[in-house]
Amino acid sequence: MQVAAPGSLGPVTPEEASLLEKLDLTRLPRHVAVIMDGNGRWAQKRHLPRIAGHRSGTQSARTTIETCARLKIEALTLYAFSVENWRRPKTEIDFLMALLREYLRKEMPLIQKNNIRMRFLGRMDELPAGVQNDVRDAMEKTAGNKGMVLCVALNYGGRAEIVDAMNAILSERNGHGTSNKITEEQLSRHLYTEGLPDPDLLIRTSGEMRVSNFLLWQIAYAEIFVTETLWPDFNRARLLEALLEFQKRERRYGGIREGESSGEKPARAAGH
C-alpha cells in the first residue's frame, strides 16, 4: 500500500510516511555523501556474479538521487569508482565502465526532470576515452540546471585529490613567484569539490567502519551514519532513517554543548 507524501516525493509506503512525519524538512543536511558498498556481498548471498550486484545497485542510486533532489538537498556525492578499484579483475572494471556509460544515458531524462547539475570528481584524464566523452556530455547537458548538484566520484581518491590540489597551488606559485603560507581556504579552492559546501552527512552501507579514502579533507566535521544494509537494498526508507539520525545529533565543531560546563573549576580570587 502507498500513501500520499508531503511535498514532491510522490506516493510513499507506510514505513516511509511514518519516517517523513518525524523528519524536519527545514533541517536537512546541505551536502550528503554516500559510500555505496556491498554490491559484491549482495550478489554472493544470492549466488549471483558480482556484476549482478553492481547492476542492482543502480536502482538504489536512482532512488537516492531522486529523493535527495526532491527534498531540496543542495549536493549529493556518490562514490562510484576509486583509484584503488583498478586492482579488480579487468572483466569487472570493463563492466563497471560500461554500466556507468549506460546509466548516464538512460538516467539523463530523470536528471533533467529534477533540474540536477552533474559534476565528476577524480582524475578524469585516466579514464577510457568513451567514458571521458560521456562525462563531458553529461556535464554540458546539465550545466544550466539550478537544482541539486550531483557529484559522481570517479577514479577518485582522497589522498590523490589533496596531492592534485597541492600541485595546482605550487604551479600557480611558480607562475607568480609568491611564497606566502598555504591556507586551508586556499587548499579548499583547489579541491575537486571547489564551490560546494563540505558534506554534513556521510552515509556508508554494508556495515564497514572506515572511510575508504573518500573526501578525506571535506568530511572533517561530517556526521557519519553506517548501516548494515547492503547498497542494492538501500531504499528510500533507509535514506530517511539516515536523515533522521543526522537531525538527532548536535554538531559542535570541537566546542561543547550549549549550557554545558567545561568541567574546570573557576580560579580563586587572590588572597582567598
C-alpha positions in Angstrom: 0.0 0.0 0.0 1.2 3.5 -0.8 0.1 6.8 0.7 0.5 10.5 -0.3 3.7 12.1 0.7 4.4 15.7 1.7 6.0 18.0 -0.8 7.0 16.5 -4.2 8.1 12.9 -3.1 5.0 11.3 -4.7 3.5 8.1 -3.3 5.3 6.6 -0.4 5.0 3.4 1.6 3.5 3.4 5.2 7.0 3.0 6.6 8.3 6.0 4.6 5.3 8.0 5.6 6.0 7.3 9.3 9.6 8.4 8.9 8.6 11.5 7.0 6.3 12.6 9.8 9.3 12.7 12.1 11.6 14.5 9.7 12.1 18.2 9.9 12.4 19.3 6.3 13.9 22.6 7.3 16.9 21.0 9.0 18.2 18.7 6.3 21.9 18.4 5.5 23.2 20.7 2.7 25.5 18.0 1.3 25.1 14.2 1.7 28.0 11.9 0.6 27.5 8.2 0.2 29.9 5.3 0.1 27.9 2.7 -1.9 29.3 -0.5 -0.5 28.1 -4.1 -0.6 27.2 -4.9 -4.2 29.5 -7.9 -4.2 28.3 -9.4 -1.0 24.7 -8.8 -2.1 25.3 -10.9 -5.2 27.3 -13.5 -3.3 24.4 -14.1 -0.9 22.2 -14.8 -3.9 24.7 -17.0 -5.6 25.0 -14.4 -8.4 28.0 -13.0 -10.1 29.4 -9.7 -8.7 28.2 -7.8 -11.7 24.6 -8.6 -10.8 25.1 -6.7 -7.6 26.5 -3.7 -9.4 23.6 -3.6 -11.8 21.1 -3.9 -8.9 22.8 -1.1 -7.1 21.9 1.3 -9.9 18.3 1.3 -8.7 19.4 2.4 -5.2 21.4 5.2 -6.8 18.4 6.3 -8.8 16.2 6.3 -5.7 18.8 8.2 -3.6 19.4 10.8 -6.3 15.7 11.5 -6.9 14.8 11.6 -3.2 17.6 14.0 -2.3 16.7 16.2 -5.3 13.1 16.4 -4.3 13.9 17.1 -0.7 15.9 20.1 -1.9 19.2 18.9 -0.6 21.9 21.1 -2.1 24.5 18.5 -3.1 24.8 14.7 -3.2 28.1 12.9 -3.8 28.2 9.2 -4.7 31.4 7.2 -4.5 31.3 5.2 -7.8 34.9 4.1 -8.5 38.0 4.7 -6.5 41.6 4.9 -7.7 42.1 1.6 -5.8 39.4 -0.2 -7.8 41.7 -0.6 -10.8 43.1 -3.6 -8.9 39.9 -5.5 -9.6 39.7 -8.1 -12.4 39.6 -6.5 -15.8 36.3 -8.0 -16.7 34.7 -6.4 -13.6 36.3 -3.0 -14.4 35.1 -3.2 -18.0 31.6 -4.0 -16.8 31.6 -1.1 -14.4 32.7 1.4 -17.1 30.1 0.1 -19.5 27.4 0.3 -16.7 28.4 3.9 -15.9 28.0 4.9 -19.6 24.7 3.1 -19.9 23.5 4.7 -16.6 24.4 8.2 -17.8 22.5 7.8 -21.0 19.4 6.1 -19.5 19.1 8.3 -16.5 19.6 11.7 -18.2 15.8 12.3 -18.6 15.5 11.8 -14.8 18.4 14.1 -14.2 16.9 16.8 -16.4 13.4 16.4 -15.0 14.7 17.0 -11.5 16.9 20.0 -12.6 20.1 18.3 -11.4 23.5 19.6 -12.4 26.2 17.0 -12.7 29.9 17.2 -11.6 32.5 14.5 -11.6 35.3 14.3 -9.0 38.5 12.5 -9.7 41.2 12.1 -12.3 39.1 12.1 -15.4 42.0 12.0 -17.8 42.9 8.5 -16.7 39.5 7.0 -17.7 38.8 5.3 -21.0 38.1 7.8 -23.9 34.5 6.8 -24.2 33.8 7.3 -20.5 35.5 10.7 -20.7 33.3 11.7 -23.6 30.1 10.7 -21.7 31.2 12.5 -18.6 31.8 15.7 -20.6 28.5 15.3 -22.3 26.6 14.9 -19.0 28.2 18.0 -17.6 27.5 20.0 -20.7 23.8 18.9 -20.8 23.2 19.8 -17.2 25.4 22.9 -16.9 22.4 25.2 -16.8 20.4 23.3 -14.3 19.8 25.1 -10.9 18.7 22.3 -8.6 20.8 19.8 -6.7 24.4 19.3 -7.6 25.1 15.5 -8.2 28.8 14.7 -7.9 30.0 11.3 -9.0 33.4 10.4 -7.6 35.0 8.5 -10.4 38.6 7.3 -10.4 38.7 9.2 -7.1 41.0 9.1 -4.1 41.0 11.5 -1.2 44.8 11.5 -1.0 45.1 11.9 -4.7 42.8 14.9 -4.5 44.9 16.6 -1.9 48.1 15.9 -3.9 46.4 17.3 -7.1 45.4 20.4 -5.1 48.9 21.0 -3.8 50.4 20.5 -7.2 47.9 23.1 -8.6 48.9 25.6 -5.9 52.6 25.0 -6.5 52.1 25.5 -10.2 50.4 28.9 -9.5 53.1 29.9 -7.2 55.8 29.2 -9.7 54.0 31.5 -12.1 53.5 34.3 -9.7 56.7 34.0 -7.6 54.8 34.1 -4.3 56.0 32.3 -1.1 53.1 33.0 1.3 51.9 30.2 3.6 49.2 28.0 2.2 45.9 28.4 4.0 43.0 26.0 4.5 40.8 28.2 2.3 43.4 28.2 -0.5 43.6 24.4 -0.5 39.9 24.1 -0.4 39.6 26.2 -3.6 41.8 23.8 -5.4 40.0 20.6 -4.5 37.7 18.8 -6.9 34.7 20.0 -4.8 35.6 23.7 -5.1 32.5 25.8 -4.6 30.5 23.2 -2.8 29.7 23.0 1.0 31.6 20.2 2.8 29.4 17.2 3.5 27.3 17.4 6.6 26.4 13.7 6.4 28.4 10.7 5.3 26.4 7.5 4.7 28.2 4.2 4.4 26.3 1.0 3.6 27.3 -2.6 4.3 28.4 -2.0 7.9 32.1 -1.4 7.2 33.6 1.1 9.7 36.0 3.0 7.5 36.0 6.0 5.2 37.9 4.3 2.3 40.0 7.3 1.2 36.8 9.3 0.4 36.6 13.1 0.7 39.3 13.0 3.5 39.6 16.8 3.7 35.9 17.6 3.3 34.4 15.2 5.9 36.4 16.7 8.8 33.2 17.6 10.6 30.7 15.4 8.9 28.3 13.2 10.8 28.9 9.6 9.9 26.0 7.1 9.5 26.8 3.4 9.0 24.1 0.9 8.1 24.4 -2.8 7.8 22.2 -2.6 4.7 24.0 -3.6 1.5 23.8 -1.0 -1.2 21.4 -2.8 -3.5 18.9 -3.0 -0.6 19.3 0.7 0.3 15.9 2.2 -0.4 14.2 5.5 0.4 13.2 4.3 3.9 16.9 3.7 4.8 17.8 7.1 3.4 15.1 8.8 5.5 16.5 6.9 8.6 19.9 8.3 7.9 18.5 11.9 7.6 16.6 11.4 10.9 19.7 10.2 12.7 21.5 13.3 11.4 18.9 15.5 12.9 19.2 13.9 16.3 22.9 14.8 16.6 24.3 18.0 17.9 27.1 19.4 15.8 29.7 21.2 18.0 32.7 21.5 15.7 35.1 21.0 18.6 33.1 23.1 21.1 30.8 22.0 24.0 27.1 21.7 24.3 25.1 24.8 24.9 24.9 25.4 28.7 27.4 22.6 29.4 30.2 23.3 31.8 33.8 22.9 30.7 34.5 20.9 33.9 37.1 23.4 35.0 36.8 25.0 38.5 36.8 28.8 38.5 40.0 30.4 39.6 40.1 31.5 43.2 40.4 35.2 43.8 43.8 36.4 45.1 44.0 36.3 48.8 41.4 33.5 49.4 
